Amino acid sequence: MRPERTLIGAVPWMAVDGGERSGAPSPSWLGPVAAAVARHPGLWWTALRQLWALAPNGWWRRRPWLPLPDPSYLRFRLVTQYGDATHTPEPGDVVTYLHWCRAYRAALR
């Protein structure tokens, strides 16, 4: 028996099938993004801070046991950035985002 498909708020890209999140890109984007961030040592702490801040509570209890952003948040960000929840994050865009996070945090001080 197939689980019932429900929509969160009537937005199709946020569909949830039987409690499992769907529509997010595969984790294959992590390697290129990590390589791009590795080339910017000044962003390493910012990247770790953002990973920690965006990781869902109890991330260590679920595979892949990494503090990755919540899939629903990632889908939302991908739709607002690229117009498609399955688009993989562009490494350059992630680096730009981290530069913005660092500058914003500095401006708050």
C-alpha positions in Angstrom: 0.0 0.0 0.0 1.4 3.4 -1.0 1.4 6.1 1.6 -0.9 9.0 1.1 0.7 12.0 -0.5 0.1 15.3 1.5 1.0 18.8 0.7 2.4 21.3 3.2 0.6 24.5 2.6 -0.4 23.6 -1.0 3.0 24.2 -2.5 3.8 21.2 -4.8 7.5 21.2 -4.3 7.0 20.7 -0.6 5.2 17.5 -1.0 5.8 14.8 1.6 5.2 11.1 0.9 4.5 9.0 3.9 6.7 11.2 6.2 9.7 11.1 3.9 10.9 14.3 2.4 11.0 14.3 -1.4 12.2 16.6 -4.1 15.6 17.5 -2.6 18.8 17.1 -4.7 21.0 14.1 -4.1 24.0 14.7 -1.7 26.4 14.6 -4.7 26.6 18.4 -4.5 28.5 18.2 -1.2 31.9 17.3 -2.8 32.1 20.3 -5.2 30.7 22.7 -2.5 33.3 21.4 0.1 36.1 21.8 -2.5 35.0 25.4 -3.3 34.9 26.3 0.4 38.2 24.6 1.0 39.8 27.1 -1.4 38.7 30.0 0.9 40.3 29.4 4.4 38.7 32.7 5.6 35.3 31.1 5.2 36.0 27.8 7.1 34.7 29.0 10.5 31.7 30.7 8.8 30.9 27.5 7.0 31.1 25.4 10.2 29.0 28.0 12.0 26.3 27.9 9.3 26.3 24.1 9.2 25.8 24.0 12.9 23.1 26.7 12.8 21.2 25.1 9.9 21.4 21.5 11.1 18.1 20.1 12.4 17.9 19.1 16.0 19.0 15.5 16.5 20.9 15.3 13.2 23.2 12.7 14.7 20.3 10.2 15.0 19.5 10.1 11.3 21.5 9.2 8.2 23.9 10.5 6.9 24.9 11.4 10.4 26.2 14.8 9.3 25.0 18.3 10.4 23.4 19.1 7.0 20.6 21.6 6.5 17.1 20.2 7.0 15.9 19.0 3.6 12.7 21.1 3.7 14.8 24.2 4.3 17.2 23.3 1.5 14.3 22.8 -0.9 12.9 26.2 0.1 16.3 27.9 -0.5 16.8 26.1 -3.8 13.4 27.2 -5.1 14.0 30.8 -4.0 17.5 30.8 -5.6 17.0 28.7 -8.8 13.3 28.2 -9.1 13.7 24.4 -8.8 13.8 22.3 -5.7 15.9 19.6 -7.4 18.6 22.0 -8.7 21.9 21.3 -7.0 23.5 24.2 -5.1 26.2 25.9 -7.2 29.6 26.0 -5.4 30.1 29.6 -6.3 26.7 30.5 -4.9 27.5 28.8 -1.6 30.8 30.7 -1.4 29.0 33.9 -2.0 26.4 33.1 0.6 29.2 32.4 3.2 30.8 35.7 2.3 27.5 37.4 3.0 27.1 35.5 6.3 30.5 36.6 7.4 29.9 40.2 6.4 26.5 40.3 8.1 27.8 38.9 11.3 30.6 41.5 11.3 28.1 44.2 10.7 26.1 43.2 13.8 29.0 43.7 16.1 
